[in-house]
Structures are given as C-alpha cells and as structure tokens.
C-alpha cells in the first residue's frame, strides 16, 4: 500500500526549505472553512499530515477532527466483557469503538459516495491504541472491523485492498497473530526499531515513536544540525521501505517552539503530525506545508 502521494514525494526538495521560513499567521478563511450545510459533508480541505492525538477527548470525537480536515484520528480502546470501549486512563463504558468511530465513519462514507472527505481519494487512518492485553483484544477488534468490509482497507492473501478507512493498531499489539493472518482488517503500527526489520508495508504501513526518546531539541533555538540530519534520515529510511512516519510527545503548546518543531517535521516529510489542537495544526499546515497549499490551489 503506497504510504505517500506522488506529489508529496516529488515535493520533498521544496519541503526541505520550510524549516528555514519564518512562521506567519494563516488566513482565517483557510483556518475556519464554512460547512456546506449537508450532514457529514464539508468544504474543508483534507490535510494529509494532520493526526488527531487522543481524538476522543474533543467535544465531538471524530467529527471535530473531520471538520478541520484531519485524515488521521487516534482512539484508545479497552476490552471489557467482550466489548471495545473508548477511554484514556480507563474505559468509558458509555462509548464504544463502534458507536464513536466505526458507525459514524460508515455513515459518512455512504453520504459522501464512498469517501470520508467529499471527493477525496485517500484513506483515513484510524489509529487504534490498544490499552488492554493484546492477544485477547486483537480477535475482538478484528471482528468489529470485519462488520464494515465496504469501509475498511483489508489484507487478503498477500494483497492490500484499500478502502475509505485504514485501521492501524498501536499500543498492545499481537504481531504474531497479525503476521499469521491470511485475511485481516487491522494493520500494525511499528516502532523505529522495526525500520530495518523487513516487515512489509502490507503489514506495517506506519512507524511511530516517542520524539523525546530520539531527539533532545524541543523547538527552542535552531534544531541542532545532527538532530536534523537524524530526523531526515529516519524519514528517508521509512519511505524507502514504504512506511509512513509519525512521532508522538512533540511540543503541543501554542507558540514559536511548536511552530519550529512542526516546520522541521514538514521539512523532513514526516507523514503524520500529532496534535490535540485541531484548529492550530489546520491553520499551520494550510499556511506552511507546500503540499497542502498546492493541493488547495488545485482544488480551488
């Protein structure tokens, strides 16, 4: 499964210059597009790098992220008595994976004629962070996903069949069971240690890791040259193997430090930028990501 669009691959030399640009304020018209008025349909521009960390903590889980153009959302999942509940420090027994994510996504996909965002050909990443024991949770997750075969990307007999949503498992993952499956609806979120593991992108389309375990720079002052080279080397290695790349625990407090880190992530062509600030990342990417700005011009 191709992790990046051909445009973004070709745009890499342009992206490398972004980190040296001064951060400017995004136009308010881009940061807050008007809804179309039809349920589930919006004129918002889909943002290929925008990942909603702990998405379920927003006032309107999933919907707030989609209304800001996000194409990747994260849900923490707990297995309790055979049901998959959403929650951070523990399960919220009023919200399930099905009711909060799978059913609304299926409805939106149908309303939009086979896409999560209107006229968007990409696949939304549903990152499922498994908080319960992985071997017990995995078959339950697979059964839940299998109830939406028309919506979800599937792996069958060595081939990936991409659909409107791609479910990727993070946290407590049962890699052995996932590797052994000839048919599955879930994919594996790897770690930097897996970059040279030889795992195919048909199993591991995404590699994620903790920013603070790899880099000391937190956005204050220029990024050290050695750390910038390391970041770009990691991204290049991931892309060479067909993986998308994401870091968590990056600076997420509004201000120059966060803008500086986000600029370096865009310049290195990191595929998913983590945030809890939906409007902030939307405005930043529309103003400072050449791929998104070009996409907006083509769509206008």
C-alpha positions in Angstrom: 0.0 0.0 0.0 1.5 3.3 -1.1 2.0 5.5 2.0 2.5 8.8 0.3 1.1 10.5 -2.7 3.4 11.0 -5.7 3.1 14.8 -5.4 4.5 14.8 -1.9 7.4 12.6 -3.0 8.2 15.0 -5.8 7.8 17.9 -3.4 10.4 16.7 -1.0 13.1 19.3 -2.1 10.6 22.1 -1.6 9.6 20.7 1.8 13.2 20.8 2.9 13.2 24.6 2.7 10.2 25.0 5.0 12.2 24.9 8.3 14.1 28.0 7.3 11.0 30.0 6.7 9.6 32.4 9.2 6.3 31.3 10.7 3.4 33.5 9.6 -0.3 33.6 10.6 -2.6 31.6 8.4 -5.5 33.4 6.8 -8.6 33.0 8.9 -10.7 32.0 5.9 -8.5 28.9 5.5 -8.4 28.1 9.2 -12.2 28.0 9.6 -14.0 27.0 6.4 -17.7 27.2 6.3 -19.7 24.0 6.4 -21.8 23.1 3.4 -25.0 22.5 5.4 -25.4 18.9 4.4 -24.9 16.4 7.3 -21.5 14.7 7.0 -20.4 16.9 4.1 -17.9 19.8 4.4 -15.9 22.1 2.1 -12.9 21.7 4.3 -9.6 20.7 2.6 -8.3 17.3 3.7 -4.9 17.6 5.3 -2.7 14.6 4.6 -0.4 15.1 7.6 -3.0 16.0 10.2 -3.3 13.4 13.1 -5.7 14.0 16.0 -4.0 12.6 19.0 -6.5 11.4 21.7 -9.2 12.4 19.3 -12.0 11.0 21.6 -11.3 13.8 24.2 -12.7 16.5 21.9 -16.2 17.7 22.3 -17.3 15.9 19.2 -15.0 12.9 18.8 -14.2 12.2 15.1 -16.5 14.9 13.9 -14.4 17.8 15.2 -11.3 16.3 13.5 -13.1 15.8 10.2 -14.5 19.3 10.3 -10.8 20.6 10.5 -9.7 18.4 7.6 -7.9 15.8 9.5 -7.2 12.5 7.8 -5.9 10.5 10.8 -7.5 10.1 14.2 -6.5 8.1 17.3 -8.7 6.2 19.7 -7.6 4.4 22.9 -9.5 1.1 23.3 -10.2 -1.1 26.2 -11.7 -4.6 26.1 -14.3 -5.1 28.8 -16.6 -8.2 28.8 -16.2 -8.7 25.1 -16.9 -5.0 24.2 -14.4 -2.4 23.0 -14.7 0.8 24.9 -13.0 4.2 24.4 -11.0 6.0 27.1 -7.6 7.3 28.1 -6.9 6.3 31.7 -9.6 3.7 31.7 -12.7 2.6 29.7 -15.6 5.0 29.3 -18.5 2.5 29.4 -20.8 4.9 27.6 -18.7 5.0 24.4 -17.6 2.1 22.2 -15.3 1.8 19.2 -18.4 1.0 17.1 -20.6 3.9 18.2 -17.9 6.5 18.4 -15.9 5.7 15.2 -16.9 2.8 13.0 -20.7 3.5 12.7 -20.2 7.3 12.1 -17.4 6.7 9.6 -19.6 4.2 7.7 -22.5 6.7 7.6 -20.3 9.5 6.4 -18.6 7.2 3.8 -22.1 6.4 2.4 -23.2 10.0 2.4 -20.1 11.1 0.5 -20.5 8.4 -2.1 -17.5 6.3 -1.0 -15.1 8.8 0.7 -14.7 10.1 4.2 -14.0 13.6 2.9 -16.0 14.6 -0.2 -14.1 13.9 -3.5 -11.0 12.8 -1.5 -9.4 9.6 -2.8 -7.3 9.0 0.3 -7.9 6.6 3.1 -8.5 7.9 6.6 -6.1 6.4 9.2 -8.0 5.1 12.3 -5.2 4.5 14.8 -6.5 2.2 17.5 -4.3 2.3 20.6 -4.9 -1.0 22.4 -4.8 -0.5 26.2 -5.9 -4.0 27.2 -3.9 -7.2 26.8 -3.1 -7.5 23.1 -3.7 -11.2 22.4 -7.2 -11.0 24.0 -8.1 -7.7 22.3 -6.9 -8.5 18.8 -9.6 -11.0 17.7 -12.3 -8.8 19.1 -11.0 -5.8 17.2 -10.9 -7.9 14.0 -14.5 -9.0 14.5 -15.6 -5.4 15.0 -13.7 -4.2 11.9 -15.0 -7.1 9.8 -18.5 -5.9 10.2 -17.7 -3.0 7.9 -16.0 -4.6 4.9 -17.1 -2.0 2.5 -15.5 0.8 4.6 -12.2 -0.7 5.8 -9.0 -1.5 4.0 -8.3 -5.2 4.1 -5.4 -7.6 3.6 -6.3 -10.8 1.8 -4.0 -13.5 0.6 -1.0 -11.2 0.2 -2.7 -8.2 -1.2 -4.0 -4.9 0.3 -7.4 -3.7 -0.9 -7.6 -0.1 0.1 -10.9 1.4 1.2 -12.1 4.7 2.8 -10.6 3.9 6.3 -7.4 2.0 7.2 -7.3 0.7 10.8 -3.8 0.6 12.3 -3.2 -1.0 15.7 -0.9 0.7 18.2 -0.2 0.0 21.9 -0.6 -3.6 22.9 -0.4 -5.4 19.5 -0.4 -9.1 18.8 2.2 -9.1 16.0 2.4 -12.9 15.7 -1.3 -13.2 15.1 -1.3 -10.4 12.6 1.6 -11.9 10.7 -0.1 -15.3 10.6 -3.5 -14.0 9.3 -4.3 -14.5 5.7 -7.2 -12.1 6.0 -7.3 -9.1 8.3 -8.7 -5.6 8.6 -6.1 -4.3 11.0 -2.5 -3.2 10.3 0.5 -2.8 12.5 2.0 0.4 13.9 5.7 -0.3 14.2 8.5 1.5 16.1 11.8 2.9 15.0 13.4 -0.4 15.9 11.3 -2.0 13.2 12.6 0.2 10.4 15.0 -2.4 9.2 13.0 -5.4 10.3 11.9 -6.4 6.8 8.2 -6.2 7.8 6.3 -5.5 4.6 4.2 -2.3 4.4 1.2 -4.6 3.7 1.5 -5.5 7.4 3.2 -2.3 8.9 2.2 0.8 6.9 3.1 3.1 9.8 6.1 3.5 12.1 5.6 5.7 15.2 7.8 6.6 18.2 8.4 8.9 21.1 10.0 12.2 19.9 11.8 12.7 23.3 13.5 9.3 23.2 15.2 10.2 19.9 15.7 14.0 20.0 16.7 16.5 22.7 15.6 19.6 20.8 12.2 20.9 21.8 11.8 23.8 19.4 13.8 26.4 21.4 16.5 27.9 19.2 17.7 26.3 15.9 17.4 22.5 15.6 21.0 21.0 16.0 22.3 20.0 12.6 23.0 16.5 13.8 19.4 16.0 15.0 18.0 17.5 11.8 20.1 15.1 9.8 18.9 12.2 12.0 15.2 13.2 11.5 15.6 13.4 7.8 17.5 10.1 7.7 14.8 8.3 9.7 12.1 9.7 7.3 14.0 8.7 4.2 14.5 5.2 5.6 10.8 4.8 6.4 9.8 6.0 3.0 12.3 3.7 1.3 10.6 0.8 2.9 7.1 2.1 2.1 6.2 3.1 5.6 4.6 6.3 6.8 6.2 8.0 9.8 4.8 9.6 13.0 6.2 10.9 16.3 4.2 11.4 19.5 5.2 13.6 22.5 6.2 16.5 20.3 5.7 20.0 21.7 2.0 20.9 21.5 1.7 24.2 23.4 0.9 27.0 21.0 3.9 29.3 20.3 7.2 29.6 18.5 8.6 26.3 19.8 5.7 24.3 18.5 5.8 26.1 15.2 9.5 25.4 14.9 9.1 21.6 15.6 6.2 21.4 13.1 8.3 23.2 10.5 11.0 20.6 10.9 8.5 17.7 10.7 7.1 19.1 7.4 10.6 19.8 6.1 11.6 16.2 6.8 8.4 15.0 5.1 7.1 13.3 8.2 3.7 11.9 7.3 1.6 12.4 10.4 1.9 15.4 12.7 0.5 14.8 16.2 -1.7 17.3 17.9 -4.6 17.9 20.3 -5.0 21.4 18.8 -7.1 20.8 15.7 -7.5 24.4 14.6 -3.9 25.2 15.3 -2.5 22.4 13.1 -5.0 23.0 10.4 -4.0 26.7 10.2 -0.3 25.8 10.3 -0.4 23.2 7.5 -2.6 25.3 5.2 -0.1 28.2 5.6 3.3 26.3 5.8 3.0 22.9 4.1 3.8 23.3 0.4 1.9 20.0 -0.4 -1.2 21.3 1.3 -1.0 24.7 -0.3 -0.6 23.2 -3.7 -3.5 20.8 -3.1 -5.6 23.8 -2.1 -4.8 25.6 -5.3 -5.6 22.6 -7.4 -9.0 22.2 -5.7 -9.9 25.9 -6.0 
